[in-house]
């Protein structure tokens, strides 16, 4: 989607993804205006040191606050929804706080977008939303349902809403990469389970996916990138060659392997080249010419980090994490 002259509202704009998205769009489209919407004034003040021009506006606000979100969204053409509570232990310990941000916040987003006449909305989801085993994943599954169904309420308007769903982001805050980096200095790593695998995506790839979704959405799709898997033991070897590790066991709410697409979803999903697209199963959805020529997935197809046919080696991981 060409964002020239557009106004973009970016929720969660001070996070890892938000910072990468902000850097990309302000560099590619010099006349775009991005409204950063987040609740952390310190992070905003720090980010302003990098982006202090006329292209960026700064809104303190919470997606739990519908009136503030609506005010920030007024006049926006595009919304990218990256705000979330995403730390699994924090969501488990504070369950309703996660519900308020990830679920109620999604409903506020849909309502505000339709009422404000926004053209396109893309919300970020996660592999943990697929067959969730923790509250974070469950709230993101609810978010996906709310965003997709929001197109039914937007049918009489020009607003179209969709989701992107991807795996673990290389080096994002709170991920295993900074943890291993810190532990390597002490001479010993902790690994939950030697069998563990994960999908792996870079921030640049995540931004590419969101821009793809903005450009190609008809309304109601979930866009899933084709990305590699990695073994946690390979990541440990890449980051700390020869450093011993202790196996500490899988944490509550954690999976051995991650799913991005289930066999049930595959029945209404297509292969569109670099992405899989899950199409809505709702009466308001008509088969659209944009996806008519895409390839239907094989019966029983499952996209799992364990059975993926694209794997990162320790050398490739070392090059990615630096």
VODREN-381233 format. One record per residue (C-alpha): residue in three letters; y, z, x. Coordinates in pm, 1 decimal. Last residue first. Example, Ala and Ser with C-alpha at 12.3 -4.5 7.8 and 13.67 -1.06 7.14 Angstrom:
2
[SER [-106.0 714.0 1367.0]]
[ALA [-450.0 780.0 1230.0]]
END
This chain:
322
[UNK [-1077.8 1572.2 2512.2]]
[UNK [-1226.5 1615.7 2164.4]]
[UNK [-1295.8 1246.7 2108.8]]
[UNK [-1409.0 1151.6 2460.3]]
[UNK [-1646.2 1448.6 2473.0]]
[UNK [-1787.5 1349.8 2133.6]]
[UNK [-1858.4 1000.5 2260.6]]
[UNK [-2035.6 1140.3 2566.0]]
[UNK [-2237.0 1387.2 2358.2]]
[UNK [-2349.0 1095.6 2141.9]]
[UNK [-2210.5 1026.5 1796.2]]
[UNK [-2460.7 914.9 1535.2]]
[UNK [-2455.4 630.0 1282.1]]
[UNK [-2773.4 579.9 1074.7]]
[UNK [-2703.2 883.1 852.3]]
[UNK [-3014.3 1075.8 747.9]]
[UNK [-2895.5 1427.7 839.8]]
[UNK [-2525.5 1375.4 764.2]]
[UNK [-2626.6 1261.2 416.8]]
[UNK [-2537.3 953.4 212.8]]
[UNK [-2810.4 923.1 -49.8]]
[UNK [-2934.3 597.4 -204.9]]
[UNK [-3186.5 657.7 -483.7]]
[UNK [-3156.6 307.8 -627.6]]
[UNK [-2978.2 84.8 -381.4]]
[UNK [-2599.9 72.9 -396.8]]
[UNK [-2417.3 -199.9 -586.8]]
[UNK [-2226.4 -440.8 -364.8]]
[UNK [-1858.4 -505.1 -438.0]]
[UNK [-1772.6 -818.7 -633.6]]
[UNK [-1685.2 -637.4 -954.6]]
[UNK [-1484.2 -371.9 -771.6]]
[UNK [-1136.4 -527.6 -797.1]]
[UNK [-1228.9 -710.6 -1117.0]]
[UNK [-1242.2 -377.7 -1302.1]]
[UNK [-1531.2 -256.0 -1511.6]]
[UNK [-1367.0 -66.6 -1792.5]]
[UNK [-1301.8 306.5 -1762.0]]
[UNK [-1164.8 481.3 -2070.1]]
[UNK [-1514.2 570.3 -2187.4]]
[UNK [-1582.9 770.1 -1869.7]]
[UNK [-1828.8 735.8 -1582.8]]
[UNK [-1572.9 681.4 -1307.4]]
[UNK [-1654.0 468.8 -1001.5]]
[UNK [-1767.9 619.8 -669.9]]
[UNK [-1645.2 388.3 -395.5]]
[UNK [-1825.5 365.4 -62.3]]
[UNK [-1601.1 267.8 224.1]]
[UNK [-1580.2 31.9 522.1]]
[UNK [-1715.2 -259.6 321.9]]
[UNK [-1687.1 -192.2 -50.8]]
[UNK [-2035.6 -51.0 -115.3]]
[UNK [-2047.1 50.5 -478.9]]
[UNK [-2097.6 366.7 -683.1]]
[UNK [-2222.5 431.2 -1036.3]]
[UNK [-2592.4 482.8 -962.4]]
[UNK [-2496.9 624.3 -620.6]]
[UNK [-2353.3 931.1 -792.8]]
[UNK [-2701.7 1044.6 -896.6]]
[UNK [-2842.0 971.5 -551.4]]
[UNK [-2574.5 1190.4 -396.6]]
[UNK [-2278.4 1087.9 -179.9]]
[UNK [-2097.5 1278.0 94.4]]
[UNK [-2370.2 1529.5 172.4]]
[UNK [-2368.0 1782.7 454.6]]
[UNK [-2652.7 1929.8 656.1]]
[UNK [-2753.6 2285.6 745.0]]
[UNK [-2530.2 2418.5 469.9]]
[UNK [-2292.3 2716.3 473.5]]
[UNK [-2209.6 2951.4 186.1]]
[UNK [-2314.5 3262.3 377.3]]
[UNK [-2331.9 3189.1 751.1]]
[UNK [-2627.3 3010.5 908.0]]
[UNK [-2776.6 3209.4 1193.2]]
[UNK [-2638.5 3350.7 1518.0]]
[UNK [-2802.9 3120.5 1772.1]]
[UNK [-2658.9 3221.9 2109.2]]
[UNK [-2530.1 2966.3 2356.3]]
[UNK [-2549.0 2897.5 2728.0]]
[UNK [-2282.3 2683.7 2900.5]]
[UNK [-2444.7 2384.5 3070.5]]
[UNK [-2181.0 2138.9 2956.9]]
[UNK [-1911.5 2308.9 2746.5]]
[UNK [-1736.2 2060.9 2518.0]]
[UNK [-1991.0 1781.9 2512.5]]
[UNK [-2289.0 2017.7 2528.6]]
[UNK [-2157.0 2216.9 2233.0]]
[UNK [-2087.0 1897.7 2039.9]]
[UNK [-2440.2 1775.3 2108.3]]
[UNK [-2579.3 2108.1 1982.2]]
[UNK [-2371.6 2074.4 1665.0]]
[UNK [-2533.5 1739.7 1597.2]]
[UNK [-2295.6 1463.0 1496.6]]
[UNK [-2270.7 1218.3 1210.1]]
[UNK [-2064.9 901.0 1200.3]]
[UNK [-1828.3 776.1 929.4]]
[UNK [-1844.7 532.2 639.6]]
[UNK [-1552.7 651.5 431.4]]
[UNK [-1581.8 784.2 74.9]]
[UNK [-1326.7 683.4 -191.6]]
[UNK [-1353.7 861.5 -527.2]]
[UNK [-1224.5 632.8 -800.3]]
[UNK [-1040.6 738.3 -1115.4]]
[UNK [-754.3 489.5 -1127.0]]
[UNK [-740.5 127.0 -1013.0]]
[UNK [-705.9 242.3 -655.8]]
[UNK [-671.4 -18.2 -381.8]]
[UNK [-343.8 53.1 -205.1]]
[UNK [-324.4 429.5 -242.0]]
[UNK [-693.7 463.5 -159.3]]
[UNK [-658.4 256.5 156.5]]
[UNK [-358.3 467.1 261.6]]
[UNK [-567.7 779.7 208.4]]
[UNK [-854.4 634.9 411.7]]
[UNK [-629.1 532.5 700.8]]
[UNK [-485.6 886.9 710.3]]
[UNK [-837.4 1028.6 734.1]]
[UNK [-922.8 780.0 1009.0]]
[UNK [-617.2 891.3 1206.0]]
[UNK [-717.1 1255.9 1158.1]]
[UNK [-1057.1 1181.1 1307.8]]
[UNK [-1381.8 1197.5 1112.0]]
[UNK [-1717.7 1364.2 1172.4]]
[UNK [-2004.9 1419.8 929.3]]
[UNK [-2205.9 1728.1 1021.3]]
[UNK [-2548.4 1824.6 1150.9]]
[UNK [-2714.7 2164.4 1199.2]]
[UNK [-3064.4 2179.6 1350.3]]
[UNK [-2963.3 2419.4 1629.8]]
[UNK [-2840.9 2675.6 1377.5]]
[UNK [-2528.7 2896.0 1372.1]]
[UNK [-2420.6 2827.4 1726.5]]
[UNK [-2228.3 3083.2 1933.0]]
[UNK [-2102.5 2987.1 2277.4]]
[UNK [-2104.7 3176.8 2609.0]]
[UNK [-1899.4 3158.7 2930.1]]
[UNK [-1580.9 3332.6 2808.7]]
[UNK [-1373.6 3019.1 2861.9]]
[UNK [-1627.4 2819.9 2661.9]]
[UNK [-1568.5 3055.1 2367.2]]
[UNK [-1208.1 2937.8 2328.5]]
[UNK [-1296.2 2569.8 2338.3]]
[UNK [-1593.9 2629.8 2109.6]]
[UNK [-1365.4 2791.0 1850.5]]
[UNK [-1099.1 2519.3 1887.6]]
[UNK [-1369.4 2258.5 1813.3]]
[UNK [-1548.6 2453.6 1538.0]]
[UNK [-1270.9 2404.3 1283.4]]
[UNK [-1000.5 2651.4 1178.1]]
[UNK [-716.7 2410.3 1250.6]]
[UNK [-838.7 2052.8 1276.5]]
[UNK [-1003.0 1946.1 1603.7]]
[UNK [-1205.3 1656.6 1465.9]]
[UNK [-1196.6 1660.1 1086.5]]
[UNK [-1516.3 1757.6 906.5]]
[UNK [-1626.8 1523.8 631.0]]
[UNK [-1458.6 1297.6 376.8]]
[UNK [-1377.4 1257.3 8.8]]
[UNK [-1076.1 1059.4 -110.9]]
[UNK [-958.4 1106.6 -466.1]]
[UNK [-788.9 899.2 -737.2]]
[UNK [-496.9 904.1 -979.9]]
[UNK [-307.2 622.3 -1150.6]]
[UNK [28.4 672.1 -1322.4]]
[UNK [170.3 369.0 -1504.6]]
[UNK [170.0 538.4 -1842.0]]
[UNK [-29.7 516.1 -2163.2]]
[UNK [-358.1 580.1 -1986.0]]
[UNK [-223.5 883.4 -1799.8]]
[UNK [-422.9 1133.9 -2007.5]]
[UNK [-743.7 942.6 -1938.2]]
[UNK [-642.8 902.5 -1573.8]]
[UNK [-637.6 1281.2 -1539.9]]
[UNK [-1014.9 1268.4 -1578.5]]
[UNK [-1044.8 1161.2 -1215.0]]
[UNK [-801.4 1425.5 -1088.6]]
[UNK [-957.7 1708.7 -1291.6]]
[UNK [-1313.1 1612.8 -1193.4]]
[UNK [-1219.3 1591.8 -825.2]]
[UNK [-1045.0 1930.5 -841.3]]
[UNK [-1351.9 2086.7 -1001.3]]
[UNK [-1563.5 1959.2 -711.8]]
[UNK [-1301.1 2100.8 -476.2]]
[UNK [-1330.2 2439.4 -644.8]]
[UNK [-1709.0 2433.5 -610.5]]
[UNK [-1688.4 2337.6 -242.6]]
[UNK [-1458.1 2631.7 -169.4]]
[UNK [-1678.5 2859.5 -376.7]]
[UNK [-1986.1 2794.1 -167.6]]
[UNK [-2314.0 2607.2 -220.8]]
[UNK [-2162.4 2285.3 -351.8]]
[UNK [-2385.9 1988.2 -444.4]]
[UNK [-2109.2 1756.5 -320.0]]
[UNK [-1771.9 1935.0 -304.3]]
[UNK [-1852.1 2041.4 53.2]]
[UNK [-1815.4 1677.4 157.7]]
[UNK [-1443.8 1724.8 101.4]]
[UNK [-1155.8 1627.4 -125.0]]
[UNK [-802.7 1502.4 -63.3]]
[UNK [-600.0 1391.8 -364.2]]
[UNK [-443.1 1046.5 -400.7]]
[UNK [-173.1 995.8 -664.9]]
[UNK [-7.0 663.0 -742.7]]
[UNK [283.6 549.6 -961.0]]
[UNK [453.7 881.8 -1042.0]]
[UNK [613.2 886.2 -1386.8]]
[UNK [736.3 1246.1 -1366.7]]
[UNK [539.4 1371.2 -1669.4]]
[UNK [223.0 1200.1 -1543.6]]
[UNK [260.2 1338.0 -1190.9]]
[UNK [355.8 1687.0 -1310.0]]
[UNK [54.3 1715.3 -1539.7]]
[UNK [-189.8 1586.3 -1278.6]]
[UNK [-48.3 1810.0 -1004.2]]
[UNK [-49.9 2117.0 -1228.3]]
[UNK [-416.1 2047.9 -1301.5]]
[UNK [-489.6 2022.2 -929.6]]
[UNK [-306.6 2349.9 -860.8]]
[UNK [-515.1 2518.8 -1129.2]]
[UNK [-826.2 2410.9 -941.0]]
[UNK [-752.8 2440.2 -568.0]]
[UNK [-474.1 2697.7 -564.3]]
[UNK [-559.2 2923.0 -858.7]]
[UNK [-935.3 2889.3 -807.7]]
[UNK [-903.3 2978.0 -438.7]]
[UNK [-702.9 3288.1 -532.7]]
[UNK [-973.1 3361.5 -789.1]]
[UNK [-1239.6 3376.0 -521.8]]
[UNK [-1069.8 3594.5 -260.5]]
[UNK [-1364.6 3697.2 -40.1]]
[UNK [-1555.0 3372.7 -85.5]]
[UNK [-1238.9 3162.5 -51.7]]
[UNK [-1140.7 3345.0 267.3]]
[UNK [-1492.5 3297.9 408.9]]
[UNK [-1488.9 2920.7 333.0]]
[UNK [-1144.1 2846.0 476.5]]
[UNK [-1009.9 2561.7 261.2]]
[UNK [-733.0 2694.3 38.4]]
[UNK [-568.1 2368.9 -51.0]]
[UNK [-261.3 2146.0 -26.9]]
[UNK [-344.0 1786.8 72.4]]
[UNK [-223.0 1605.3 -238.7]]
[UNK [-60.2 1272.6 -153.8]]
[UNK [189.1 1177.2 -424.3]]
[UNK [358.4 837.9 -456.9]]
[UNK [670.5 711.9 -634.5]]
[UNK [868.6 1036.8 -635.3]]
[UNK [1170.9 1066.2 -865.9]]
[UNK [1086.2 1417.0 -985.5]]
[UNK [794.4 1548.6 -780.0]]
[UNK [977.1 1846.2 -629.4]]
[UNK [1093.2 1961.0 -974.1]]
[UNK [744.1 1917.8 -1116.8]]
[UNK [598.8 2124.3 -833.6]]
[UNK [855.0 2398.7 -894.0]]
[UNK [772.8 2406.0 -1266.0]]
[UNK [397.0 2400.0 -1204.4]]
[UNK [390.0 2691.0 -960.0]]
[UNK [30.2 2715.6 -835.9]]
[UNK [103.4 2411.5 -619.1]]
[UNK [328.8 2643.0 -419.1]]
[UNK [682.4 2571.8 -303.8]]
[UNK [921.9 2545.6 -12.7]]
[UNK [1049.9 2188.6 -15.4]]
[UNK [1156.9 2002.8 298.5]]
[UNK [1286.3 1645.8 300.5]]
[UNK [1191.6 1389.1 564.2]]
[UNK [1334.0 1043.1 629.4]]
[UNK [1682.9 1166.1 716.3]]
[UNK [1574.0 1283.2 1059.3]]
[UNK [1443.8 1617.3 1188.3]]
[UNK [1075.1 1541.0 1222.2]]
[UNK [943.4 1711.1 1535.0]]
[UNK [1166.1 2021.8 1524.9]]
[UNK [1127.5 2018.1 1147.3]]
[UNK [758.3 2094.0 1197.8]]
[UNK [839.6 2438.6 1337.8]]
[UNK [1070.1 2518.6 1045.8]]
[UNK [805.3 2401.3 799.5]]
[UNK [536.1 2608.5 966.4]]
[UNK [759.7 2915.2 943.3]]
[UNK [850.6 2848.8 578.6]]
[UNK [487.5 2844.7 467.8]]
[UNK [461.6 2749.4 98.7]]
[UNK [429.9 2373.1 122.9]]
[UNK [591.0 2054.1 -7.2]]
[UNK [702.5 1794.8 247.5]]
[UNK [906.0 1526.9 72.8]]
[UNK [865.6 1198.4 256.2]]
[UNK [1126.3 922.5 234.8]]
[UNK [1021.3 574.9 349.8]]
[UNK [1286.4 354.5 514.1]]
[UNK [1140.8 351.9 865.5]]
[UNK [792.1 256.0 734.4]]
[UNK [538.6 256.3 1019.0]]
[UNK [675.5 555.2 1213.3]]
[UNK [759.1 769.4 910.2]]
[UNK [421.6 684.1 759.1]]
[UNK [215.0 774.8 1063.6]]
[UNK [384.2 1097.2 1171.6]]
[UNK [386.2 1237.2 817.7]]
[UNK [19.0 1154.8 770.9]]
[UNK [-72.5 1330.2 1096.5]]
[UNK [131.9 1638.9 1004.2]]
[UNK [-15.4 1648.0 654.9]]
[UNK [-370.2 1616.1 785.0]]
[UNK [-337.0 1913.8 1018.0]]
[UNK [-137.4 2121.6 770.7]]
[UNK [240.9 2127.9 727.6]]
[UNK [247.0 1881.5 436.9]]
[UNK [24.6 2083.2 207.4]]
[UNK [166.4 1869.9 -70.6]]
[UNK [314.2 1537.3 39.7]]
[UNK [557.4 1382.3 -208.9]]
[UNK [630.7 1021.5 -113.5]]
[UNK [949.9 831.1 -194.5]]
[UNK [913.0 456.3 -150.6]]
[UNK [1153.5 216.4 19.8]]
[UNK [873.7 60.2 221.1]]
[UNK [545.4 229.6 130.7]]
[UNK [341.8 -91.3 132.6]]
[UNK [0.0 0.0 0.0]]
END
